[in-house]
Amino acid sequence: MTINPPLYVGIFLVAVLSLVLLLVNRRRLQVERFFPEIMKVPILKRLLAS
């Protein structure tokens, strides 16, 4: 069985689930170690700092 939501709903769901996965796994990903330039962006620093 498949679900066919409108495009904007699908994009929103993918964005939310991606953000949740990123937040849950941010320590394991060690973004600040491999991509230190990302930490210069305040919003990303707040989201990705472990």
Sine and cosine of phi, psi and omega as CSV:
sin_phi,cos_phi,sin_psi,cos_psi,sin_omega,cos_omega
0.00,0.00,0.75,-0.66,0.01,-1.00
-0.88,-0.47,0.41,-0.91,0.04,-1.00
-0.90,-0.43,0.70,-0.71,0.01,-1.00
-0.87,-0.49,0.99,0.16,0.03,-1.00
-0.97,0.26,0.29,-0.96,0.10,-0.99
-0.86,0.52,0.40,-0.91,-0.07,-1.00
-0.82,0.57,-0.72,0.70,-0.05,-1.00
-0.91,0.42,-0.54,0.84,0.05,-1.00
-0.93,0.36,-0.67,0.74,0.03,-1.00
-0.89,0.46,-0.69,0.72,0.02,-1.00
-0.90,0.44,-0.68,0.74,0.03,-1.00
-0.88,0.47,-0.71,0.70,-0.01,-1.00
-0.89,0.45,-0.66,0.75,0.03,-1.00
-0.90,0.44,-0.67,0.74,0.01,-1.00
-0.89,0.45,-0.70,0.71,-0.01,-1.00
-0.91,0.41,-0.71,0.71,-0.01,-1.00
-0.92,0.40,-0.60,0.80,0.06,-1.00
-0.90,0.44,-0.68,0.74,0.02,-1.00
-0.90,0.44,-0.67,0.74,0.03,-1.00
-0.89,0.46,-0.71,0.70,0.02,-1.00
-0.89,0.45,-0.64,0.77,0.02,-1.00
-0.90,0.44,-0.69,0.72,0.00,-1.00
-0.92,0.40,-0.63,0.78,-0.02,-1.00
-0.93,0.37,-0.57,0.82,-0.11,-0.99
-0.96,-0.29,0.28,0.96,-0.11,-0.99
-0.91,0.42,-0.53,0.85,0.05,-1.00
-0.92,0.39,-0.67,0.74,-0.03,-1.00
-0.94,0.34,-0.54,0.84,-0.01,-1.00
-0.95,0.30,-0.47,0.88,0.01,-1.00
0.78,0.63,0.79,0.61,-0.06,-1.00
-0.87,0.49,-0.66,0.75,-0.04,-1.00
-0.91,0.41,-0.40,0.92,0.02,-1.00
-0.98,0.19,-0.68,0.73,-0.10,-1.00
-1.00,-0.03,-0.42,0.91,0.00,-1.00
-0.74,-0.68,0.94,0.35,-0.06,-1.00
-0.89,0.45,-0.41,0.91,0.00,-1.00
-0.93,0.38,-0.40,0.92,0.04,-1.00
-0.91,0.41,-0.50,0.87,-0.04,-1.00
-0.94,0.33,-0.13,0.99,0.05,-1.00
-0.98,0.19,-0.29,0.96,0.02,-1.00
-1.00,-0.01,0.90,-0.44,-0.14,-0.99
-0.82,0.57,-0.69,0.73,-0.03,-1.00
-0.91,0.41,-0.70,0.71,0.01,-1.00
-0.93,0.38,-0.59,0.81,0.03,-1.00
-0.88,0.48,-0.69,0.73,0.00,-1.00
-0.90,0.43,-0.62,0.79,-0.03,-1.00
-0.97,0.23,-0.61,0.79,-0.19,-0.98
-0.98,-0.19,-0.25,0.97,-0.02,-1.00
-0.91,0.41,0.73,-0.68,-0.04,-1.00
-0.99,-0.13,0.00,0.00,0.00,0.00
